[in-house]
Amino acid sequence: MKSIAFVALALAGICWGLGFPTGKLILTETDAAHMVLLRFAVAALAAAPFALRRPEVRALFRSPIVLLAGVLYGVAFLVQFEGLAHVSVTVAALLVGAMPALIAVSAKVLGEKVSKASWGGVAAATLGAALIAGKPDGASSPYGVALSIGALFIFLAWLLTLRRAPKTSNPMAIPAVSIIVAAFTILPIAFVMHGAPKLDLGPAVWTAVVAQGVLATLLATAAWQFGASKVGAASAGVFINIEPLIGAACGVLLFGDHLTAALLAGGLLIIGGSFAVVLGEKKAAAGALQATVAPTP
């Protein structure tokens, strides 16, 4: 089951990483808050059949934990993308790379056992993200950095809230409900900030919006919540660094960025750190199983 969980976490990281190239395209025709609003509107429409079909899933709209998770998720994305509008890509990637370490530290503080393999994987993946980010180029404002850091803590609160969510037999239930709640949270905030969103976007931009909504939001959220529920928080957090890795790869393949030695080394560290966590978790599980079935003297 943990192998499937790690595949789901990797899929979530890949889908979230697609937000970099699609976001770059969308922002050519609209602002950050409206991009997030359109993204979650599409995701909410795609999530509606999963959220509204069964009474036990609809009952989650009355769960304070699920409602709080949805609000935090929507606000986190708004704050993050408003921050990204005022910082360089390098600083944004560096801050995303700090998230796994933040998750690992919080897991330790909250009493969760963090294996040596997980600590090693976190360190390697965080260093890899820092290498991908490179040196800040001075194009970032203190306001943007503050928003970006604030978004990390809101995302952390979202992750910790999800760990208290009610158990359901339907893996799409909580992701679907929380995404709809997030969309309704974002709607009034975006309108107050910038008014009604521009809808006369080009076909390529609308394709990117749909990709963000379905892949980078609904699918990524569902895959993350499934995977994170099966492994420790620190182990799951490592896979967040796939996001800047995918963003950097898209920059090289789609936008003509140069494949530097630092970029290559950073990517290898992220992949290696992720494998270290997977292998460490498998060894820990095998050791626990052996201890369970070992005969008592």
Secondary structure, DSSP 8 states (H G I E B T S, - for coil): -HHHHHHHHHHHHHHHHTHHHHHHHHTTTS-HHHHHHHHHHHHHHHHHHHHHSSHHHHGGGG-HHHHHHHHHHHHHHHHHHHHHTTS-HHHHHHHHHTHHHHHHHHHHHTT----HHHHHHHHHHHHHHHHHH-S--S---HHHHHHHHHHHHHHHHHHHHHTTS---S-TTHHHHHHHHHHHHHHHHHHHHHH-S------HHHHHHHHHHHIIIIIIHHHHHHHHHTTS-HHHHHHGGGHHHHHHHHHHHHHS-----HHHHHHHHHHHHHHHHHHHHHHHHHHHHHHHHHS---
